[in-house]
Amino acid sequence: MPFLQAVFCIKGFDDRSRFFATSMIALIGFIFCSALFSDYFTVNIIILLLFTAALACSTKRRLHDAKLNKNWQLVPAGLFLLTGILSLLIENSSSYYLLIVPALSVALLLTYPSRNNKARNSYIWGYYGPVDLNIYRHTTNVASSHSRRIEPTMAAGSISEQPYVNEAMAENNFTPEYENQYQEEYQADPDGDNKQTDIGELIRLKFLGNRKLQLGVIASVVLIIVAVLVNSLVSSMNQQPSDVEQAQSTKQQLNDENSVTNIKTNKDHLLEMPDNFNLYQSQFQGIIIHWQADQVPDGELWSQVTARGDKSCQRITFNKGSSLRPLSVSVENGSDYFASFSPLDSSELIQALAFRGKFSLCGYNFSLKGSQAVLGKHTNYAPFLDKDA
C-alpha cells in the first residue's frame, strides 16, 4: 500500500504539516493504545516500537526538507521511545506527562521552514519522495474539479495544461535517471530559499535569544518529570496499607476457616438414627449430622464464615420451633454429606432432634420418629436432653 510505504520511507521529504500530523498520531495513538491494552505489556511495547519507527522516518524526511544536520534524526524518536517505556513501567496515568519531552523536540523541529523549493509543487499529502502517491493526487484533482465552476476565458489552454505538467514532473521523480536531479534538489540553493521571514524562524530565534525563556522551559520540564515520579511514589505508598489490611483480612479469614475445620474434623461417637442419618460429635462437643444422598463433587456446599454456597443449606428447619444455622456443610466421597454445628447449639439441636417430628436440611427431609429413645440410650447424647444442659 503506497500510503504505508510512504510512512516508513527513509528517503524523500516531509513538510511541516505531514511531520506535525505524524508526530501527533504517534503520541496520541500511543496514549490511547497503552490505556486500551493496559494489561498487555508486550502488546504495548510492539505498538510503541511501530509508532517510534514511523516518527523516526518522518523526522529524517523533515530534516531533508529543512536541510538540517542528520544528527537530529534520532532525537524525537529516541525521546519518544524512552518516555514511552517509562510510562509503561510506572503504570500511572500521570506518567503520560513525560511525553511532553519528545513533543518539545518535535515543536522545535517544526520551526524550521521547508527549503526544498524546487519540488514544492510536487508534494502529495506533505510527502515528496520515491513512493508514488500520484493516485491520491488524481483523487484530489477530480474532487476539486467537480467542486469548482469553470469560467470561459481566452487563456483556458494555458490553465488546463498546468496539471499535466505537474503530473509529468511527478512521474519522473525518483526514477533511476532522475536520481542525480534528486540529489541536486536536496543540496542546491541553500541561500536562496524563503526570502520572506518565516514565523517559525521568528519563534525559534526569539527562544534562542532569550536566556530566561530557555531556563523557564527547562525548569518546567524538570518539574513535570519530578512531579510524575513523586506522584508515582506516593501512589505506591498509599497502596501498601491497603495491601497490609487485605493480608490481615485474609489471615483472619483463614483462621476462622481453620477454627471451623477443627470443629468438624474429628468425628467421634457415631450414633445411627432411625431415618437413615447419623450423628457425630466433634472434639468440642459440636454436633455433626451425616447422611448419604445424591452424587455431587466433593467440597463445601455452605460456609457460615463466607456466607456463600447452597442457600438450602443455610438452616436446619424443624416442623415446630426455631431453625439453626450450621457452621458448614460439606461433601466427601461424592455422596457423604456432613453438616457441622457450633458447640453452643448442641443442647438445642439434640433436644429438637428428640422432641420434634421431622426436619429438613439442604433440600432433604428426615423423620424423627423414634429418635428420642435412641438419643436417650447413648451416654454422650443423653445429657443434652436435660433442659438445663
C-alpha positions as CSV (number, residue, x, y, z in Angstrom):
1,M,0.0,0.0,0.0
2,P,1.6,3.3,-1.1
3,F,0.4,5.3,1.8
4,L,2.1,2.9,4.4
5,Q,5.2,2.7,2.3
6,A,5.4,6.5,2.4
7,V,5.0,6.4,6.2
8,F,8.0,4.2,6.7
9,C,10.1,5.6,3.8
10,I,13.6,6.9,4.9
11,K,14.1,8.9,1.7
12,G,12.3,11.9,0.4
13,F,10.9,15.0,2.1
14,D,8.1,15.7,4.7
15,D,6.7,19.2,5.0
16,R,5.7,20.7,8.3
17,S,2.1,19.6,8.1
18,R,2.9,16.0,7.5
19,F,5.6,15.9,10.2
20,F,3.2,17.5,12.7
21,A,0.4,15.0,11.8
22,T,2.7,12.0,12.1
23,S,4.1,13.2,15.5
24,M,0.6,13.8,16.9
25,I,-0.7,10.5,15.7
26,A,2.3,8.7,17.3
27,L,1.9,10.5,20.6
28,I,-1.9,10.4,20.9
29,G,-2.1,6.9,19.4
30,F,0.4,5.5,21.9
31,I,-1.6,7.1,24.8
32,F,-4.8,5.6,23.6
33,C,-3.4,2.1,22.8
34,S,-1.5,1.9,26.1
35,A,-4.7,2.7,28.0
36,L,-6.7,0.3,25.9
37,F,-4.2,-2.6,26.3
38,S,-3.0,-1.7,29.8
39,D,-2.9,-5.4,30.9
40,Y,-0.7,-6.5,27.9
41,F,2.8,-5.1,28.3
42,T,4.2,-6.9,25.3
43,V,1.5,-5.6,23.0
44,N,2.1,-2.0,24.2
45,I,5.9,-2.4,23.5
46,I,5.2,-3.6,20.0
47,I,2.8,-0.6,19.4
48,L,5.4,1.8,20.9
49,L,8.1,0.4,18.5
50,L,5.8,0.9,15.5
51,F,5.0,4.5,16.4
52,T,8.7,5.1,17.1
53,A,9.7,3.8,13.7
54,A,7.1,6.0,11.9
55,L,8.3,9.1,13.9
56,A,11.9,8.3,13.1
57,C,11.3,8.0,9.4
58,S,9.2,11.2,9.3
59,T,11.9,13.0,11.3
60,K,14.6,12.0,8.7
61,R,12.4,13.3,5.9
62,R,11.7,16.5,7.8
63,L,15.4,17.0,8.1
64,H,15.8,16.5,4.4
65,D,13.1,19.1,3.8
66,A,14.6,21.7,6.1
67,K,18.2,20.8,5.1
68,L,19.3,20.2,8.7
69,N,22.1,18.1,10.3
70,K,21.3,14.4,10.3
71,N,22.4,14.2,14.0
72,W,18.8,15.4,14.8
73,Q,17.1,12.4,13.3
74,L,17.1,10.1,16.4
75,V,16.3,12.8,18.9
76,P,12.4,13.0,18.8
77,A,12.1,9.2,18.2
78,G,14.7,8.4,20.9
79,L,13.0,10.6,23.5
80,F,9.6,9.2,22.5
81,L,10.8,5.6,22.9
82,L,12.4,6.4,26.3
83,T,9.5,8.2,27.8
84,G,7.0,5.7,26.4
85,I,8.8,2.8,28.1
86,L,8.9,4.8,31.4
87,S,5.2,5.5,31.2
88,L,4.5,1.8,30.7
89,L,6.7,0.8,33.7
90,I,5.3,3.4,36.0
91,E,1.7,2.3,35.3
92,N,0.2,5.7,36.4
93,S,-1.8,8.0,34.2
94,S,0.3,10.9,35.3
95,S,3.3,9.3,33.5
96,Y,1.9,10.4,30.2
97,Y,3.1,13.9,31.0
98,L,6.6,12.6,30.3
99,L,5.6,12.6,26.6
100,I,5.9,16.5,26.7
101,V,9.7,16.0,26.3
102,P,9.5,14.4,22.8
103,A,6.7,16.8,22.0
104,L,9.0,19.8,22.7
105,S,11.7,18.3,20.3
106,V,9.0,17.9,17.6
107,A,7.9,21.5,18.2
108,L,11.5,22.8,17.8
109,L,11.9,20.9,14.6
110,L,8.7,22.4,13.2
111,T,10.1,25.9,13.5
112,Y,12.5,25.2,10.6
113,P,10.9,26.1,7.2
114,S,11.0,23.9,4.1
115,R,14.0,24.6,1.8
116,N,13.0,22.2,-1.0
117,N,11.5,25.0,-3.1
118,K,12.3,23.3,-6.4
119,A,9.9,20.4,-5.6
120,R,7.3,22.4,-3.6
121,N,4.6,21.8,-6.2
122,S,5.3,18.1,-6.3
123,Y,4.4,17.3,-2.6
124,I,1.4,15.0,-2.2
125,W,-0.2,14.9,1.2
126,G,3.0,16.6,2.5
127,Y,5.3,13.9,1.1
128,Y,7.8,14.1,-1.8
129,G,9.9,11.0,-2.4
130,P,10.4,7.7,-4.2
131,V,7.0,6.2,-3.2
132,D,4.4,7.0,-5.9
133,L,1.4,8.8,-4.4
134,N,0.0,10.1,-7.6
135,I,-3.2,8.1,-7.1
136,Y,-4.0,10.4,-4.2
137,R,-3.2,13.5,-6.4
138,H,-5.6,12.3,-9.1
139,T,-8.4,11.8,-6.5
140,T,-7.8,15.3,-5.1
141,N,-7.8,16.9,-8.6
142,V,-11.0,15.2,-9.6
143,A,-12.8,16.2,-6.4
144,S,-11.6,19.8,-6.8
145,S,-12.6,20.0,-10.5
146,H,-16.1,18.9,-9.7
147,S,-16.4,21.4,-6.8
148,R,-15.2,24.4,-8.9
149,R,-17.1,26.3,-11.6
150,I,-15.0,26.8,-14.8
151,E,-15.5,30.2,-16.3
152,P,-14.8,30.7,-20.0
153,T,-11.5,32.5,-20.7
154,M,-9.2,33.2,-23.6
155,A,-6.3,31.7,-21.6
156,A,-8.0,28.4,-20.9
157,G,-5.4,26.4,-22.9
158,S,-2.6,27.5,-20.7
159,I,-4.5,26.8,-17.5
160,S,-5.6,23.3,-18.5
161,E,-2.1,22.4,-19.4
162,Q,-0.7,23.1,-15.9
163,P,-2.0,19.8,-14.2
164,Y,-0.4,17.7,-16.9
165,V,2.9,19.5,-16.4
166,N,2.8,18.7,-12.7
167,E,1.8,15.1,-13.3
168,A,4.7,14.7,-15.8
169,M,7.1,16.1,-13.2
170,A,5.8,13.7,-10.5
171,E,6.1,10.7,-12.8
172,N,9.8,11.5,-13.4
173,N,10.7,12.0,-9.8
174,F,12.9,9.4,-8.1
175,T,13.4,7.2,-11.1
176,P,16.9,6.0,-11.7
177,E,17.6,8.5,-14.4
178,Y,16.5,11.3,-12.2
179,E,18.5,10.2,-9.1
180,N,21.1,12.9,-9.7
181,Q,18.4,15.5,-10.0
182,Y,17.1,14.4,-6.6
183,Q,20.5,15.0,-5.1
184,E,20.8,18.4,-6.7
185,E,17.4,19.5,-5.5
186,Y,18.3,18.4,-1.9
187,Q,21.6,20.4,-1.9
188,A,21.0,23.2,-4.3
189,D,20.2,26.8,-3.5
190,P,21.0,26.9,0.3
191,D,20.8,30.7,0.5
192,G,18.1,31.5,-2.0
193,D,15.2,29.7,-0.1
194,N,12.5,31.5,1.8
195,K,13.2,35.2,1.0
196,Q,10.5,36.2,3.4
197,T,10.8,35.8,7.2
198,D,9.1,32.7,8.4
199,I,7.0,32.7,11.6
200,G,8.7,29.5,12.8
201,E,12.1,31.1,12.3
202,L,11.0,34.1,14.4
203,I,9.8,31.8,17.2
204,R,13.0,29.9,17.3
205,L,15.2,32.9,17.1
206,K,13.2,34.6,19.9
207,F,13.6,31.5,22.0
208,L,17.3,31.0,21.4
209,G,17.9,34.7,22.1
210,N,16.0,34.7,25.4
211,R,18.1,33.1,28.2
212,K,15.3,33.4,30.8
213,L,12.8,31.8,28.5
214,Q,15.1,28.8,27.9
215,L,15.7,28.4,31.6
216,G,11.9,28.6,32.2
217,V,11.2,25.9,29.7
218,I,13.9,23.6,31.1
219,A,12.7,24.2,34.7
220,S,9.1,23.4,33.7
221,V,10.2,20.1,32.1
222,V,12.2,19.2,35.1
223,L,9.3,20.0,37.4
224,I,7.0,17.8,35.3
225,I,9.4,14.9,35.5
226,V,9.8,15.3,39.2
227,A,6.1,15.6,39.8
228,V,5.4,12.4,37.8
229,L,8.0,10.5,39.8
230,V,6.8,11.8,43.2
231,N,3.1,11.1,42.2
232,S,4.1,7.6,41.3
233,L,6.0,7.1,44.6
234,V,3.1,8.5,46.7
235,S,0.6,6.2,44.9
236,S,2.7,3.2,45.5
237,M,3.0,4.1,49.2
238,N,-0.8,4.6,49.5
239,Q,-1.3,1.2,48.1
240,Q,0.8,-0.5,50.7
241,P,-1.5,0.0,53.8
242,S,-4.4,-1.5,51.8
243,D,-2.3,-4.4,50.8
244,V,-1.4,-5.0,54.5
245,E,-5.1,-4.7,55.5
246,Q,-6.0,-7.2,52.8
247,A,-3.3,-9.6,54.0
248,Q,-4.6,-9.3,57.6
249,S,-8.2,-9.8,56.5
250,T,-7.1,-12.9,54.5
251,K,-5.2,-14.2,57.5
252,Q,-8.2,-13.7,59.8
253,Q,-10.5,-15.5,57.3
254,L,-8.0,-18.4,57.2
255,N,-8.0,-18.5,61.0
256,D,-11.8,-18.6,61.0
257,E,-11.9,-21.3,58.4
258,N,-9.3,-23.3,60.4
259,S,-11.4,-23.0,63.5
260,V,-14.4,-24.3,61.6
261,T,-12.2,-27.1,60.3
262,N,-11.0,-28.0,63.7
263,I,-14.6,-28.3,64.9
264,K,-15.7,-30.6,62.2
265,T,-12.5,-32.6,61.5
266,N,-12.8,-35.1,64.4
267,K,-15.9,-37.2,64.1
268,D,-16.4,-39.2,67.3
269,H,-19.3,-41.1,69.0
270,L,-21.2,-42.3,66.0
271,L,-24.9,-42.7,66.6
272,E,-27.1,-44.2,63.9
273,M,-30.6,-42.6,63.8
274,P,-33.8,-44.3,62.6
275,D,-34.3,-42.4,59.3
276,N,-31.0,-43.1,57.6
277,F,-28.9,-40.3,59.1
278,N,-26.1,-40.4,61.7
279,L,-24.8,-38.2,64.4
280,Y,-21.2,-37.4,65.4
281,Q,-19.6,-35.2,68.0
282,S,-16.5,-33.1,67.3
283,Q,-13.7,-32.7,69.8
284,F,-15.5,-29.6,71.2
285,Q,-18.9,-31.4,71.5
286,G,-20.3,-29.8,68.4
287,I,-22.9,-31.9,66.7
288,I,-22.3,-33.2,63.1
289,I,-25.2,-34.6,61.1
290,H,-24.2,-37.1,58.4
291,W,-26.3,-38.6,55.6
292,Q,-25.9,-40.1,52.2
293,A,-27.6,-38.5,49.2
294,D,-27.1,-37.6,45.5
295,Q,-23.6,-37.9,43.9
296,V,-22.0,-34.4,43.7
297,P,-18.4,-33.1,43.6
298,D,-16.5,-33.1,46.9
299,G,-16.2,-29.8,48.6
300,E,-18.0,-27.3,50.7
301,L,-21.7,-26.7,50.0
302,W,-22.2,-23.9,52.5
303,S,-20.0,-21.9,54.9
304,Q,-21.2,-19.5,57.6
305,V,-17.7,-17.8,57.5
306,T,-18.1,-16.7,53.9
307,A,-22.0,-16.8,53.8
308,R,-21.6,-18.4,50.4
309,G,-22.9,-21.7,49.0
310,D,-26.1,-23.6,48.6
311,K,-28.9,-21.5,50.0
312,S,-30.9,-24.6,51.0
313,C,-28.1,-25.5,53.4
314,Q,-28.2,-22.2,55.4
315,R,-30.5,-23.6,58.0
316,I,-31.8,-26.8,59.5
317,T,-35.6,-26.4,60.0
318,F,-38.0,-28.4,62.1
319,N,-41.7,-28.9,61.9
320,K,-42.0,-26.9,65.1
321,G,-39.8,-24.4,66.8
322,S,-36.9,-22.3,65.6
323,S,-34.3,-23.2,63.0
324,L,-30.5,-23.4,63.5
325,R,-27.6,-22.4,61.2
326,P,-24.8,-24.9,60.5
327,L,-21.3,-23.7,60.6
328,S,-20.7,-25.6,57.3
329,V,-22.0,-28.3,55.1
330,S,-19.5,-30.3,53.1
331,V,-19.5,-33.4,50.8
332,E,-17.0,-36.2,51.0
333,N,-16.6,-39.3,48.8
334,G,-19.1,-37.9,46.4
335,S,-22.2,-38.7,48.4
336,D,-21.4,-38.3,52.1
337,Y,-22.9,-35.1,53.4
338,F,-21.7,-33.6,56.7
339,A,-23.4,-30.6,58.4
340,S,-21.4,-29.3,61.3
341,F,-22.9,-27.2,64.1
342,S,-21.5,-24.9,66.8
343,P,-21.0,-26.4,70.3
344,L,-23.2,-23.6,71.5
345,D,-26.1,-25.1,69.7
346,S,-25.5,-28.7,70.7
347,S,-28.1,-28.8,73.5
348,E,-30.9,-27.1,71.5
349,L,-30.1,-29.2,68.4
350,I,-30.3,-32.5,70.3
351,Q,-33.5,-31.6,72.1
352,A,-35.1,-30.6,68.7
353,L,-34.0,-33.9,67.2
354,A,-35.5,-35.7,70.2
355,F,-38.8,-33.9,70.5
356,R,-39.7,-32.7,67.0
357,G,-41.4,-34.8,64.3
358,K,-39.2,-34.1,61.3
359,F,-36.5,-31.7,59.9
360,S,-35.1,-30.7,56.5
361,L,-31.6,-29.7,55.5
362,C,-30.1,-29.0,52.1
363,G,-33.4,-29.9,50.5
364,Y,-33.6,-33.4,52.1
365,N,-36.4,-34.3,54.6
366,F,-35.9,-36.7,57.5
367,S,-38.3,-38.2,60.0
368,L,-37.5,-38.1,63.7
369,K,-39.9,-40.9,64.8
370,G,-38.1,-42.9,67.5
371,S,-35.2,-40.5,67.8
372,Q,-35.8,-39.7,71.4
373,A,-35.3,-43.3,72.5
374,V,-32.1,-43.7,70.5
375,L,-30.6,-40.4,71.9
376,G,-31.6,-41.2,75.5
377,K,-29.7,-44.6,75.5
378,H,-26.4,-43.0,74.3
379,T,-24.2,-41.8,77.1
380,N,-22.7,-38.9,75.0
381,Y,-26.0,-37.5,73.8
382,A,-28.4,-38.3,76.7
383,P,-27.0,-35.4,78.8
384,F,-28.2,-32.9,76.2
385,L,-31.8,-34.0,76.7
386,D,-31.8,-32.3,80.1
387,K,-33.5,-28.9,79.7
388,D,-30.8,-27.4,81.9
389,A,-27.9,-28.7,79.9
